[in-house]
């Protein structure tokens, strides 16, 4: 009887493990924005047309492998927000960020590199995860303040 109970226990453990593996997190259909850190004071928020600098680490949603990081270069990425210089998930996900704010962007493939992927770093149809930190905002609307 103990052997049967033990066998049932092992079967249940294996079945539970298999069920957890088969229900592994699926990539999102739409952009997911998670606030990680918000500074106490937010006097300037990033808007379309602003020149900004962003520190980031990018990983593949599927396996967590890092494919790029501005921290590794000790240089935030300069860009103009909302004009298509970066992937759509960034143009949308960085909107309204405050200097010093940190966000996690979980970006579906269609708002990243889609079916083309990127070089040998990002496979086709990959969802991406970016840990971002807004370092600087400049732009006409902010320069006039």
C-alpha positions as a Markdown table, in Angstrom:
| # | Residue | x | y | z |
|---|---|---|---|---|
| 1 | Unk | 0.0 | 0.0 | 0.0 |
| 2 | Unk | 2.9 | 2.4 | 0.8 |
| 3 | Unk | 4.3 | 1.8 | -2.7 |
| 4 | Unk | 1.0 | 2.8 | -4.3 |
| 5 | Unk | 0.8 | 5.9 | -2.1 |
| 6 | Unk | 4.4 | 6.8 | -3.0 |
| 7 | Unk | 3.7 | 6.2 | -6.7 |
| 8 | Unk | 0.6 | 8.4 | -6.6 |
| 9 | Unk | 2.6 | 11.1 | -4.8 |
| 10 | Unk | 5.4 | 11.0 | -7.4 |
| 11 | Unk | 2.8 | 11.1 | -10.2 |
| 12 | Unk | 1.1 | 14.1 | -8.7 |
| 13 | Unk | 4.4 | 16.0 | -8.3 |
| 14 | Unk | 5.3 | 15.2 | -11.9 |
| 15 | Unk | 1.9 | 16.2 | -13.2 |
| 16 | Unk | 2.0 | 19.5 | -11.2 |
| 17 | Unk | 5.4 | 20.3 | -12.6 |
| 18 | Unk | 4.3 | 19.6 | -16.2 |
| 19 | Unk | 1.2 | 21.7 | -15.7 |
| 20 | Unk | 3.3 | 24.6 | -14.4 |
| 21 | Unk | 5.7 | 24.3 | -17.4 |
| 22 | Unk | 2.9 | 24.1 | -20.0 |
| 23 | Unk | 1.3 | 27.2 | -18.5 |
| 24 | Unk | 4.5 | 29.2 | -18.6 |
| 25 | Unk | 4.0 | 32.9 | -19.0 |
| 26 | Unk | 2.8 | 33.9 | -22.4 |
| 27 | Unk | 4.1 | 37.1 | -24.0 |
| 28 | Unk | 1.6 | 40.0 | -23.8 |
| 29 | Unk | -0.6 | 41.0 | -26.7 |
| 30 | Unk | -0.2 | 44.7 | -25.8 |
| 31 | Unk | 2.5 | 46.9 | -24.1 |
| 32 | Unk | 2.8 | 46.4 | -20.4 |
| 33 | Unk | 4.2 | 49.2 | -18.3 |
| 34 | Unk | 5.3 | 48.5 | -14.7 |
| 35 | Unk | 6.5 | 51.3 | -12.5 |
| 36 | Unk | 9.5 | 50.3 | -10.6 |
| 37 | Unk | 10.5 | 53.6 | -9.0 |
| 38 | Unk | 9.0 | 57.0 | -9.0 |
| 39 | Unk | 10.9 | 60.0 | -7.6 |
| 40 | Unk | 9.3 | 62.1 | -4.9 |
| 41 | Unk | 9.2 | 65.2 | -7.1 |
| 42 | Unk | 8.3 | 65.1 | -10.8 |
| 43 | Unk | 8.6 | 68.5 | -12.4 |
| 44 | Unk | 9.1 | 67.4 | -16.0 |
| 45 | Unk | 7.5 | 64.5 | -17.8 |
| 46 | Unk | 8.8 | 63.2 | -21.2 |
| 47 | Unk | 6.6 | 64.1 | -24.1 |
| 48 | Unk | 6.6 | 63.5 | -27.9 |
| 49 | Unk | 9.3 | 65.6 | -29.5 |
| 50 | Unk | 11.5 | 65.8 | -26.4 |
| 51 | Unk | 15.1 | 64.8 | -26.6 |
| 52 | Unk | 15.7 | 62.4 | -23.8 |
| 53 | Unk | 18.4 | 60.1 | -22.4 |
| 54 | Unk | 17.5 | 56.6 | -21.2 |
| 55 | Unk | 19.5 | 53.9 | -19.4 |
| 56 | Unk | 18.2 | 50.5 | -20.1 |
| 57 | Unk | 18.8 | 46.7 | -20.0 |
| 58 | Unk | 17.0 | 44.6 | -22.6 |
| 59 | Unk | 16.2 | 41.0 | -22.2 |
| 60 | Unk | 14.2 | 38.4 | -24.2 |
| 61 | Unk | 10.8 | 37.7 | -22.7 |
| 62 | Unk | 11.1 | 34.0 | -23.6 |
| 63 | Unk | 14.2 | 33.2 | -21.6 |
| 64 | Unk | 15.5 | 36.3 | -19.9 |
| 65 | Unk | 18.7 | 36.4 | -21.9 |
| 66 | Unk | 20.2 | 39.9 | -22.0 |
| 67 | Unk | 20.8 | 41.2 | -25.5 |
| 68 | Unk | 21.9 | 44.8 | -24.7 |
| 69 | Unk | 22.4 | 47.3 | -21.9 |
| 70 | Unk | 23.4 | 51.0 | -21.9 |
| 71 | Unk | 24.8 | 50.4 | -18.4 |
| 72 | Unk | 27.5 | 48.1 | -19.9 |
| 73 | Unk | 28.7 | 51.1 | -22.0 |
| 74 | Unk | 28.3 | 53.6 | -19.1 |
| 75 | Unk | 26.3 | 55.8 | -21.5 |
| 76 | Unk | 22.5 | 56.4 | -21.6 |
| 77 | Unk | 20.9 | 56.2 | -25.0 |
| 78 | Unk | 20.0 | 59.7 | -26.5 |
| 79 | Unk | 16.8 | 59.8 | -28.6 |
| 80 | Unk | 13.9 | 62.0 | -29.7 |
| 81 | Unk | 10.7 | 60.6 | -28.2 |
| 82 | Unk | 7.7 | 59.8 | -30.4 |
| 83 | Unk | 9.3 | 60.2 | -33.8 |
| 84 | Unk | 10.1 | 56.6 | -34.6 |
| 85 | Unk | 13.8 | 56.6 | -33.8 |
| 86 | Unk | 13.2 | 53.6 | -31.5 |
| 87 | Unk | 10.8 | 50.7 | -31.5 |
| 88 | Unk | 7.1 | 51.5 | -31.0 |
| 89 | Unk | 7.0 | 50.0 | -27.5 |
| 90 | Unk | 9.6 | 52.5 | -26.4 |
| 91 | Unk | 7.9 | 55.5 | -28.0 |
| 92 | Unk | 4.7 | 54.5 | -26.2 |
| 93 | Unk | 6.2 | 53.2 | -22.9 |
| 94 | Unk | 8.5 | 56.1 | -22.2 |
| 95 | Unk | 5.7 | 58.7 | -22.5 |
| 96 | Unk | 5.1 | 60.6 | -19.3 |
| 97 | Unk | 8.2 | 59.4 | -17.5 |
| 98 | Unk | 9.8 | 61.7 | -14.9 |
| 99 | Unk | 13.6 | 62.2 | -14.7 |
| 100 | Unk | 14.8 | 59.5 | -12.3 |
| 101 | Unk | 11.8 | 57.3 | -12.8 |
| 102 | Unk | 12.3 | 53.6 | -13.6 |
| 103 | Unk | 9.9 | 51.4 | -15.5 |
| 104 | Unk | 9.8 | 47.9 | -16.8 |
| 105 | Unk | 8.4 | 47.7 | -20.3 |
| 106 | Unk | 7.1 | 44.3 | -21.5 |
| 107 | Unk | 6.8 | 44.8 | -25.3 |
| 108 | Unk | 5.0 | 42.4 | -27.6 |
| 109 | Unk | 6.7 | 41.5 | -30.8 |
| 110 | Unk | 4.5 | 43.7 | -33.0 |
| 111 | Unk | 5.7 | 46.8 | -31.0 |
| 112 | Unk | 9.3 | 45.6 | -31.1 |
| 113 | Unk | 11.1 | 44.1 | -34.1 |
| 114 | Unk | 8.3 | 41.8 | -35.3 |
| 115 | Unk | 9.0 | 39.1 | -37.9 |
| 116 | Unk | 12.3 | 40.5 | -38.9 |
| 117 | Unk | 14.0 | 40.3 | -35.5 |
| 118 | Unk | 17.3 | 42.2 | -35.1 |
| 119 | Unk | 20.7 | 41.1 | -36.2 |
| 120 | Unk | 21.7 | 37.9 | -34.4 |
| 121 | Unk | 20.6 | 39.3 | -31.0 |
| 122 | Unk | 16.8 | 39.2 | -31.2 |
| 123 | Unk | 15.0 | 36.3 | -32.9 |
| 124 | Unk | 11.9 | 37.0 | -35.1 |
| 125 | Unk | 8.6 | 37.4 | -33.3 |
| 126 | Unk | 10.3 | 38.0 | -29.9 |
| 127 | Unk | 8.6 | 39.8 | -27.0 |
| 128 | Unk | 11.1 | 42.0 | -25.2 |
| 129 | Unk | 11.5 | 43.2 | -21.6 |
| 130 | Unk | 13.3 | 46.5 | -20.9 |
| 131 | Unk | 14.3 | 47.9 | -17.5 |
| 132 | Unk | 14.4 | 51.6 | -18.2 |
| 133 | Unk | 15.5 | 54.7 | -16.3 |
| 134 | Unk | 14.9 | 58.2 | -17.6 |
| 135 | Unk | 18.1 | 60.2 | -17.1 |
| 136 | Unk | 17.4 | 63.5 | -18.9 |
| 137 | Unk | 14.7 | 65.4 | -20.7 |
| 138 | Unk | 15.2 | 68.4 | -22.9 |
| 139 | Unk | 12.9 | 69.9 | -25.5 |
| 140 | Unk | 11.2 | 73.0 | -26.6 |
| 141 | Unk | 8.2 | 72.7 | -24.2 |
| 142 | Unk | 10.5 | 72.2 | -21.3 |
| 143 | Unk | 13.2 | 74.7 | -22.2 |
| 144 | Unk | 10.6 | 77.5 | -22.1 |
| 145 | Unk | 9.6 | 76.7 | -18.5 |
